[in-house]
Amino acid sequence: MKAKKIFIISLIIMIITVVCMGINWFISPFSDIVIRIIGGIMLIDLFVLSYSTVKLKSKRN
């Protein structure tokens, strides 16, 4: 159950960061420091998302 909660939270964070990147590209550019922070959050979240996905898949088998 813990891996599922982590998966859902990290998926929500990933969606938020992708939306922020889309806003940066198509609507209004953010400052450099904001882009770097969003990128760092996205990199950390990508690791957590992949880890929780593997944990969920291994529990099902």
N, C-alpha and C positions, 0 to 999 in steps of 0.2 A: 504494500500500500504506500510505503514511503517513496518508492521509486516512481510510482504513478503521480504523486503530488509534485515531485521534483520535475518530472517530465512536463506536466501541465504548466507549471510556473515558468520553466525555461522556454517553453514554446510561446507563451504569452510575451515574454521578454524579447524573444527573437522577432516576433511579429511587430512589436513596438519599434525595435531598432530598424527593421526593414522599412517600416512606414516613415520613420525619420529620415532615412537615406533617400527615400522617394521624394519626400518634401524638399530635401536638399537639392536633388537633381532637377525636379520639374517645377517647383513653385518658388522657393526663395532659398538662396544659398546661406548656409550657416557659417559661422566663423571657424577658423582652422582648429582651434582647441576643442570646440564642440564636436567636430567630425572625428578628431582623434579619440575623444572620450567614448563616443558612440562606437567607433571601431574596436576599441579595447573591450567594451562591454560585450560586443558581438562575438569577439574571439573567445572570451571566457565562457560566454553562454553556449557557443558552438561545442566546446568541450563538454560542458555539463549536459547538454541536450543529447550528444552522441553517447555519453556514458549511461545516462538514464534509459535511452532507447535500447542499448545492449542489455542492461539489467532487466528491463521488461520482457524482452524477447527470450532471454535465458530462463526466466521464471515460468514462462508459458510452456516450455518444452520439458 
